[in-house]
Amino acid sequence: MKRVGVIVGREWSFPPRFIDEVNRRNLGVIAEYAKLGGTRMDERIPYAVIVDRISHEVPYYRTYLKHAVLEGVTVINNPFMWSADDKFFGASLCSKLGLAHPKTVALPNKDYVPAIVPTESLRNLEYPLNWQAIVDYVGLPCILKDAHGGGWRGVYVCHSIEELIRYYDSSGLLTMIAQELIRWDYYVRVMCIGRREILPMPYDTHNRRYLPDDNYLSAELRERVIQDSSKLVQALGYDMNTVEWAIKDGIPYAIDFMNPAPDMDINSLTPRYFDWVVTKMADLVIERAINPQPPLAELRWAKLF
C-alpha cells in the first residue's frame, strides 16, 4: 500500500475532500495528514508522495521536504525550486521563454538586519537609486510589490515617483520589485495540475472571486493562455500552481505564477472549479505514487532554456 502525506495549514475544505477522494478509489494508495517532528538526517520517509500546502509559512516543513526529496519521495511541489523562486526570476524566465510579461525592475532592500553597516557592507550598491530611470522603464502608474510575496499582500499602485519612493521607504526588510501596470481587458487565473491538466478560470480581481464562464475568452485566446501556462509550469517543474494572466489587446501578460500552494478553497473556487481540482489532484498523486518519477532529475536547471 502506497501512502500519500498531506501537509496543510488552516485550510478546511480541500484537504479532507482530497484525502477522501484518493481513499475512496481503492487503488492501493492511501492519503492522510502527514505527521512530522524531530527529523533525523538518516530518517526514512514513510510516504511515496507528499503534497505541500504550507511550507512557505512553516520553515521546518520546508527543511523536512528537502530531506524527503533526497530520500526519493515525490514532493508536490519540489521544495528546491520553490525555495529559489521569486517574482523577478519569473519575469526573467518569461523573457527567456518568449512570453509577454510586464516590464520589471528588482530593487535593493530599503532596510537590512543590524549587522549590515551601509557604508561598509553595501559598497556594491549604487546610492541613491536612479528613480527616474526606473519609472522611465516601467512607466507610471506602476506596481510596487514584494518579490517573494503572495495573496495580494504588500502590493501598491504608484502614480508618481514620490509615491513610489514613499511606499518603497515603508517596505522594510522586503525585497521589492517595480513593475509595469497592465490595464487589462480580461483577467484569468489558470489552475495547472501535473503540468498537463490546465484550466483557465475568469477572475474578478476587485472582489477576489472566480467567475465560472465558458465564454469569457474566445477559443483562440483560451488556447493561447493554456499553451503559455503550460510552458511556464513545464519550465518551473510545478505540478500544482496557478498562473495569472492580464489580457490587454489580445495579448496575455503573465502577472503572477509563483503560486505553488494555490488557493483551493471551495468558497473561492466555486463548487464547479473545486470539484475539478479535487479530481485532478487525486489523479496526479495516485499516478505519482504508483509510477514514481525520480525527483532529483528535476534539479538540472539547464533544461529550462
C-alpha positions in Angstrom: 0.0 0.0 0.0 1.4 3.4 -1.1 1.0 6.3 1.3 0.4 10.0 0.4 1.1 12.6 3.1 -0.6 16.0 3.1 1.0 19.0 4.8 -1.6 21.7 5.4 -2.3 24.9 7.4 -5.7 26.3 8.3 -7.5 25.4 5.1 -10.5 23.3 5.8 -12.3 22.3 2.5 -9.7 21.0 0.1 -7.6 18.6 2.4 -10.4 16.4 3.7 -12.2 16.2 0.3 -8.9 15.4 -1.4 -8.0 12.7 1.1 -11.5 11.2 0.8 -11.2 11.2 -3.0 -7.9 9.4 -3.0 -9.0 6.8 -0.5 -12.4 6.0 -1.9 -10.9 4.9 -5.2 -9.3 1.9 -3.5 -6.4 1.8 -5.9 -3.7 0.8 -3.4 -2.9 4.4 -2.4 -3.9 5.8 1.0 -3.8 9.6 1.7 -3.5 11.0 5.2 -2.3 14.1 7.1 1.5 13.8 7.5 2.9 13.8 11.0 6.4 15.2 11.5 8.7 16.0 14.3 12.5 16.0 15.1 13.6 14.7 11.7 16.9 12.7 11.8 19.4 13.1 8.9 19.0 9.4 8.0 15.3 9.2 8.6 13.2 7.1 6.2 10.2 8.8 4.9 7.0 6.7 5.0 5.3 8.4 2.1 5.6 7.8 -1.6 4.2 11.3 -2.3 3.9 14.4 -0.1 1.5 17.3 -1.1 2.8 20.5 0.4 0.3 23.3 1.1 2.0 25.3 3.8 5.8 25.0 3.9 6.2 28.6 2.6 5.0 29.7 6.1 6.5 27.0 8.3 10.3 26.8 7.7 10.7 23.4 9.4 8.3 21.8 6.9 10.5 23.1 4.0 13.6 21.6 5.6 11.8 18.3 6.1 10.6 18.3 2.4 14.1 18.8 1.1 15.2 15.8 3.1 12.2 13.8 1.7 13.4 14.6 -1.9 16.8 13.3 -1.1 15.1 10.1 0.1 13.4 9.7 -3.2 10.0 11.0 -2.3 7.9 12.8 -4.8 7.0 16.2 -3.3 4.3 18.4 -4.8 5.8 20.9 -5.3 9.6 20.4 -5.5 10.9 22.4 -2.4 14.2 23.1 -4.1 12.6 25.0 -6.9 10.1 26.7 -4.6 12.9 28.0 -2.4 14.7 29.5 -5.4 11.6 31.1 -7.0 10.7 34.8 -6.8 8.8 37.3 -8.9 11.8 38.8 -10.6 13.2 35.4 -11.5 9.7 34.7 -13.0 9.9 37.9 -15.1 13.3 36.9 -16.4 12.1 33.4 -17.1 9.2 34.8 -19.2 11.7 36.8 -21.2 13.8 33.6 -21.9 10.6 31.7 -22.9 9.4 34.4 -25.2 6.2 35.1 -23.2 4.7 38.5 -22.6 5.4 40.0 -19.1 5.2 43.5 -17.7 8.5 45.3 -17.6 10.0 44.6 -14.2 12.9 46.0 -12.1 14.3 44.3 -9.0 15.1 46.9 -6.2 17.7 46.7 -3.4 16.2 46.4 0.0 15.3 49.6 1.9 16.4 48.2 5.3 18.7 45.5 6.5 19.5 43.5 9.6 21.5 45.4 12.3 24.8 43.6 11.3 24.7 45.4 7.9 26.6 48.7 8.0 25.5 50.6 4.9 28.8 52.4 4.4 30.8 49.2 4.7 28.5 46.3 3.8 26.8 47.7 0.7 29.7 49.0 -1.3 28.4 47.2 -4.4 25.1 49.2 -4.4 24.6 52.4 -6.2 23.2 55.1 -4.0 20.8 56.9 -4.4 18.8 54.8 -6.8 18.1 56.4 -10.1 14.3 56.5 -9.7 13.8 58.5 -12.9 15.4 55.7 -14.9 13.2 53.1 -13.1 10.0 54.9 -14.0 11.2 55.7 -17.5 11.4 51.9 -17.9 8.3 50.6 -16.2 6.1 53.7 -16.8 3.6 55.4 -14.5 1.4 54.4 -12.8 3.4 51.3 -11.8 3.1 48.5 -9.3 5.4 48.0 -6.3 5.3 44.6 -4.6 7.3 42.1 -2.6 9.4 39.8 -4.9 8.6 36.9 -2.6 5.1 37.8 -1.5 1.7 36.4 -2.3 -2.1 36.8 -1.6 -2.0 40.4 -2.9 -0.3 41.5 0.3 2.0 44.5 0.1 1.0 45.5 -3.4 0.9 49.2 -4.2 -0.2 51.2 -7.2 2.2 54.2 -7.6 1.1 57.2 -9.6 4.3 59.3 -9.2 8.0 58.9 -8.4 7.2 60.5 -5.0 4.5 57.9 -4.3 6.8 55.0 -5.4 9.6 56.2 -3.1 7.1 56.6 -0.2 5.9 53.0 -0.5 9.4 51.8 -1.1 10.6 53.5 2.1 7.9 51.6 4.1 9.0 48.2 2.7 11.5 47.4 5.5 13.4 44.2 5.0 11.4 43.0 2.0 13.0 42.8 -1.5 10.6 44.8 -3.8 10.1 44.9 -7.5 8.7 47.8 -9.6 6.5 46.6 -12.4 4.7 48.0 -15.4 0.9 48.3 -14.8 -1.2 46.4 -17.4 -4.7 47.8 -17.6 -6.3 44.6 -18.7 -9.4 43.8 -20.7 -9.7 40.3 -19.2 -8.1 38.6 -16.2 -7.8 34.9 -15.7 -6.2 32.6 -13.2 -5.2 29.3 -14.7 -5.1 26.2 -12.5 -2.3 23.8 -13.5 -2.2 20.3 -12.1 0.5 17.8 -13.1 1.8 20.2 -15.8 -0.8 18.8 -18.2 -4.3 19.5 -16.7 -4.8 23.2 -17.3 -8.0 25.1 -16.5 -8.4 28.9 -17.2 -10.7 30.5 -14.6 -12.0 34.0 -15.1 -11.2 36.0 -12.0 -12.6 39.3 -10.6 -9.6 41.0 -9.0 -11.7 43.7 -7.3 -14.0 41.3 -5.4 -11.4 38.5 -5.3 -13.7 35.8 -6.7 -13.9 33.4 -9.6 -16.5 33.8 -12.4 -17.4 30.4 -14.0 -18.0 31.4 -17.6 -17.0 29.1 -20.5 -17.5 32.1 -23.0 -15.3 34.6 -21.1 -12.4 34.1 -23.6 -12.5 33.4 -27.3 -11.5 29.9 -28.3 -8.2 31.2 -29.8 -7.3 33.3 -26.7 -8.2 30.5 -24.3 -5.9 28.1 -26.2 -3.0 30.6 -26.1 -3.4 31.1 -22.3 -3.4 27.3 -21.9 -0.3 26.9 -24.1 1.6 29.7 -22.4 0.7 28.4 -18.9 2.0 25.0 -20.0 5.3 26.5 -21.0 5.7 28.1 -17.6 4.9 25.1 -15.4 7.0 22.9 -17.6 9.9 25.2 -17.1 9.3 25.6 -13.3 8.5 22.0 -12.7 5.5 22.8 -10.6 2.7 20.1 -10.5 0.4 22.4 -8.5 0.3 26.0 -9.4 -1.9 28.9 -10.7 -0.7 31.3 -13.4 -2.4 34.7 -13.6 -2.8 36.4 -16.9 -3.8 40.1 -17.6 -5.0 40.2 -21.2 -4.7 43.5 -23.0 -5.4 44.0 -26.7 -5.5 40.2 -27.2 -2.1 39.7 -25.5 -1.8 37.7 -22.3 0.7 39.1 -19.9 2.0 36.8 -17.2 1.3 38.7 -14.0 1.9 36.2 -11.2 2.8 32.5 -11.4 4.7 31.9 -8.1 1.7 30.1 -6.6 2.9 26.6 -5.8 0.3 26.4 -3.0 -2.7 27.9 -4.8 -6.0 28.7 -3.2 -8.1 25.6 -3.4 -10.9 26.6 -1.0 -14.4 25.7 -2.2 -15.7 29.2 -1.3 -13.0 30.8 -3.5 -13.0 28.4 -6.4 -16.8 27.8 -6.5 -18.1 24.2 -6.4 -17.5 23.7 -10.1 -13.8 24.5 -10.1 -13.3 22.9 -6.7 -14.6 19.6 -7.9 -12.3 19.7 -10.9 -9.2 20.5 -8.7 -10.0 17.7 -6.2 -10.4 15.2 -9.1 -7.2 16.2 -10.9 -5.1 16.3 -7.7 -6.3 12.8 -6.8 -5.4 11.6 -10.3 -2.0 13.1 -10.0 -0.9 11.8 -6.6 -2.2 8.3 -7.4 -0.3 8.2 -10.6 2.9 9.5 -8.9 2.6 7.0 -6.0 2.2 4.0 -8.4 4.6 5.2 -11.0 7.2 7.4 -9.2 9.4 9.9 -11.1 13.0 10.5 -9.8 12.8 13.9 -8.2 16.5 14.7 -8.3 16.5 14.6 -12.1 14.4 17.8 -12.0 17.1 19.8 -10.3 19.1 20.2 -13.5 18.0 23.8 -14.4 19.8 23.9 -17.7 16.8 22.3 -19.3 14.7 25.3 -18.6 16.2 27.0 -21.6 
